[in-house]
Amino acid sequence: MDPYPRSRAYRDAEACVIRVEDNGVGFDTSILDLRSPESHHVGLQNVYQRLRLRYGDRVSFSLESEAEKGTAVTITIEEAR
């Protein structure tokens, strides 16, 4: 199967949601700590930290991954109140 990236973004009354997924090799998400300077997932860590700087507690990351099936990252940015 050829690898593919797929993305989707939408906005509802409460948040902006961005989802990026692929069908790559996947990885063990239990070892991932985006807040740790020791993280080996530099790209994900940089995106997380930059969004936290800009949006603070309004941003959340959800990461799903399964070996040989792929990875999906969902970023949710809540509306300012």
DADA-V158496 format. One record per residue. N is the residue number from 1. SS is DSSP state (a for helix, b for strand, c for the rest). PSI is psi as a letter, one per 30 degrees, with the letter a starting at -180 (none if undefined). Layout:
n=N ss=SS psi=PSI
n=N ss=SS psi=PSI
//
This chain:
n=1 ss=c psi=k
n=2 ss=c psi=k
n=3 ss=c psi=k
n=4 ss=c psi=k
n=5 ss=b psi=k
n=6 ss=b psi=k
n=7 ss=b psi=l
n=8 ss=b psi=k
n=9 ss=b psi=k
n=10 ss=b psi=l
n=11 ss=b psi=k
n=12 ss=c psi=a
n=13 ss=c psi=f
n=14 ss=c psi=f
n=15 ss=b psi=l
n=16 ss=b psi=k
n=17 ss=b psi=k
n=18 ss=b psi=k
n=19 ss=b psi=k
n=20 ss=b psi=k
n=21 ss=b psi=l
n=22 ss=b psi=l
n=23 ss=c psi=h
n=24 ss=c psi=a
n=25 ss=c psi=f
n=26 ss=c psi=l
n=27 ss=c psi=l
n=28 ss=c psi=j
n=29 ss=a psi=f
n=30 ss=a psi=f
n=31 ss=a psi=f
n=32 ss=c psi=k
n=33 ss=c psi=j
n=34 ss=c psi=f
n=35 ss=c psi=f
n=36 ss=c psi=k
n=37 ss=c psi=f
n=38 ss=c psi=g
n=39 ss=c psi=k
n=40 ss=c psi=f
n=41 ss=c psi=i
n=42 ss=a psi=e
n=43 ss=a psi=e
n=44 ss=a psi=e
n=45 ss=a psi=e
n=46 ss=a psi=e
n=47 ss=a psi=e
n=48 ss=a psi=e
n=49 ss=a psi=e
n=50 ss=a psi=e
n=51 ss=a psi=e
n=52 ss=a psi=e
n=53 ss=a psi=e
n=54 ss=a psi=e
n=55 ss=a psi=f
n=56 ss=a psi=b
n=57 ss=a psi=f
n=58 ss=a psi=f
n=59 ss=b psi=k
n=60 ss=b psi=l
n=61 ss=b psi=k
n=62 ss=b psi=k
n=63 ss=b psi=k
n=64 ss=b psi=k
n=65 ss=b psi=k
n=66 ss=b psi=k
n=67 ss=c psi=k
n=68 ss=c psi=g
n=69 ss=c psi=f
n=70 ss=b psi=a
n=71 ss=b psi=k
n=72 ss=b psi=k
n=73 ss=b psi=k
n=74 ss=b psi=k
n=75 ss=b psi=k
n=76 ss=b psi=k
n=77 ss=b psi=j
n=78 ss=b psi=k
n=79 ss=c psi=k
n=80 ss=c psi=k
n=81 ss=c psi=none
//
